[in-house]
């Protein structure tokens, strides 16, 4: 039911497994929550650095407090909400991860964050801007199916864009280990990669450091990371997590929240290239011609005319 203007504010709680200052995964979602609170139409709360073992306790705490919407930010909440949500049928739960197999509660919604077409697009751009034309590389975080498939999609995009190039990849097994990220990037640079993209958090920051120290160009991920390497960052694939938070909260406010399903935004809605004050990309590292070639592929990914699922099963 749609709320009237005089209705009480919608109460939204955001639960994150990382810190709100991570500059990547948690911070943009938190910024979206903050923006909601500033409207006056939402009462917001958050918990950061919540370990997986404490997720049920924290979720139930907000649910017992009567929050209308509880957002679990990360794959860790996928199965947890299946167990918890049925006990709170009048409240809504949203997990920023893929919908698990089988039936899910009618008050839980999931999302396909378009990781795989984004990774394909990043591989395309990396190959196009490679100066030596030998190899480009991906550094991943946790050893899970999403990161493994992101690596495969990155490699597929790179090798389709420039068939002579090799796509390299390392999934480090850890999202929060800068040393592992740095080592992985350095190894790929030593093997000829001159452009590196990452899909991790703190591990990704290490990958940027390792790539830059080896003279490679870097592409950021999740947030605009230009300031980490202004002269070496071609662009960043920024995930629109603030938009996601605001959209799902708005759906609760206007009564359009659809539970029991997986929301599938287009990759061009969920991700966008950003390079700080330079605009979408660094013109010192990306030529206009190569940017236009990338944009053509990016548009096709957004339209679905490039079917990444079929290309990379």
N, C-alpha and C positions, 0 to 999 in steps of 0.2 A: 504494500500500500504506500502511495506517495505521501510524504509528510507535508503538513501545512507549514506556512511561513512562521506560524506561532509555535510550532512544535519545538520540543527540547532539542539541543544540538545532538547530532549523531556522535556517539562515543566510539572512537577508533583507537585500538592499541596495535602497535607495531613491535614485533619481537625479532631480534637479530642475533645471529651467532657471532658476529664480529663487532668491532668498534665503529661508532658513527663517524670517526675521523679517518677511516681507512682509505679515503680518496678513491674508492672504486665501487665495491658492491653494496655495502651498508649505507654509506654516506648519502648517495643520491635518493635512496628510499626514505631516509630520515628527513632529507630536505623537502621531499614531497609531503611528508607528514606535517612538518613545520608550517608549510604553506597552507595546508588544510586548517590548522589551528588558527592561523592569522585571519581567516575569513569570518570567524565568529559563528559559523554554522556547524563546527565540529569541535568536540572536546577530545584532545589527543593525549596519548601516553605512549611510552616506549620502554623497552628493556634491551640493553646491548650486552654483548659478550656472554650470551646464555649458552651454556654447554648442552650437548645433546641429552645428557642424563637429566638435566633440569627442565627440559622443554615441557613435559607434561605438567609439572608443578606450576610453572610460570603461566602457561596457557590457561590452566584451570583457575588460577588466581584472577586473571582478567575476566574470565567467563563468569566466575562467581561474583565479581564486582559489577556485573551487568553491562559490560561493553557490548555495543551493537555489532561491531566488526572487529575480529582479531586477525591480523595479518602476520603470518609466519613467513619470514623472508629467507627462503633457501630450501634445498631439497630435503633437509632434515625434518621438515614439517609435513611432508607428503603423507606418510603413513600415520604420523602422530594424530593428525586431524581426523583420520578415519576412526580412530579409537575414541577420541574425546568428543567430537561434534555431536554424536547422537544423544549425549546427555544434556545438550543445550539446544534444543530444536528451534527456539525462538531467536537465536543469535546466528550470525554469519561468520564463516571462516574462509580465509583466502590464503593459499600457499603459492608462493612464487616458484613453482616447479611443475614438472609434468604430472598429469593425472595418472595415478597408479592403475594397474590392470584391474578389471572387474568393476563392480558397482561401488559407488562412493555415496556418502550421505548427501541428501538433497540441500543441505545448508553449507556445503563446502564447494568452493570453486578453485580451479587450478589454471595454470597458464603455460602455453608453449611460448617461450621467450625468443623464439627464432634464432637460437644459437647457431644452428647449422647453416642456414643461408648467410648469416653474418660472417661465419668463419670462411665460407666459400668466397664471399666478397673480399674479405681481408687477404686471402691467398691470391686472388686475382690482382689486387692492387700491389701487393708485395712483389709479385713477379714482374708486373709492368714497370715498377720503379727500380728494379734491381739493375745496378750499373754493370756488374761483371757477368750477369746472365747465367751464373752457375747454379746457385742454390738460394733458397729462402727458408726460414725456419719458424716453427711454432713451439712455444713453451707452455705446457699445461700445468694445472694444479693437482687436485685430488685425482687419484686413479679410479675413475668411475666411468660408466658408459657415455655420459655427456661429454666429458673432456676427451675421451678417446675418439669419439665421433667428430668433435670439433677439429681435432688434429687431422683426421682423414679428410674432412671437408676443406680445410685450409690447403692441404696438399693437392686435392683434386682441383680446386680453383686455380692454384698457381700453375700446375702442369697443363691445364687447359688453356690458360691465357698465354703462356710461353712454353710450348712443348719441349724446348731444349733445356728448360730449367728443372732442377730437382727440388722437390718439397721435402723438407726434413721436419722431424717433430720429436719432442720429448715430453712425456707426461711424468712430472717429477714425483707425484704421489702426495704432494703437500701444498695447500693453498697459502700457508703462512710461513714459508721458509725462504727468505731472500737469498741465502747462500746457495741453496739448490737451484734457484732460478738463474742466478749469476753463472754458476758452473755450467748449466745446460746451454745457456746462450753462448758462452765462451767456446764450448765444444763445437757448436754448430758453426760459429764464425770461423773456427779453425778448419772446419770441413768445407769452407767456401761460401757459407751463407752471408749475404751482405744486407739482408733485411730481416728483422725479427718482429713477430707479433706474439703476444701472450694472451692467455685466457685465465689468468690466476689473479690473486689479490696481492699479498705481500711478496709471494714468490715471483709474481710478475714484475714488481718493482726491482727485484734483483736481476731479472732477465733484462730489463731496460739498462741497468747499470753495466751488466756484463757485455751486452751488445755494443753499447756506446764506447766502452773502454777498448773494444776490438775494432772500432772504426765503422761499425755497421749502422745503417738507418733503422729506426724503430717505429712501430705503430702501436699506439696506446689502446687500452681496452677498458670498458665500463664507464670511465669518466674521462674528461679531457685532461690528458696527462702531459700536455705540451710543456708546461713549466719544468718538468723533470729533465727534459733534454731539448731545449728550444731549438738548437741548431741541427738536431738529429731526428726529431719527431716529425714524420711526414704528415700524419693526422692521428686522430684517436677515434676508434669505434665506440661511441658513447651510447650506453644503454639508457633508454628513457624511463628509468625506474621511478622518478618523481611523478611522471605522467601516469604510470601504472598505478601507483598508490592513490593518486587523486581520482582516477577513473573508477577504480573499484569502490572507493568510498562514496563517490557520487552515485554509483549504482545502488548502494544501500539507501542513500538518502532519498532517491527518487523512486525506489521500489522496483528497479529493473535488474537487480542482482539475480543472476542465473546460476543456481547451484547444481551440483552433480555432473558438471561438464568441465571441459577444458577450453579456455579462451585462447584464440589463436590470432593475435595481431600480425599484420604484415611486418616483414623485416624492416621496411622503410618507415614504419610507425614506431617500432620498438628500438631501432638503432639509427644513429646519424653520425656522419663524420664531422669532427670539429677540430680546429687548430687555433684556439684562442683568438687573439685579435687578427690573425691572418685570414680568418674565415673557415672554410671547410678543409683546407689543406695548406701545407707549406710550399709556396711556389718555388722555393729554392731547392726543394727535393723532389717535387712532382711537376712534370711539364704539363702544360695545358692539354696537349694531345693525349698523354697518358691518363689524365684525369677524365677526359671525355670518354675514353675507352672504358675506364672503370665505371663511370656513370651509366653507360649503356648497359653494362652487365648488372649493375645495382638496380636499375629500373626493371630489368627482366626478372630479377630475384623478387622484387616487390610485387610484380604482377603475377608471379608464379609460372611464367613461361620457361624459366629454368627450374626444373624440378630436382632439387638437391636430394630429396629422399630417393628418387629413382637413380640418380647418378652415384650416390654414396649410400648403399643399403645399410 
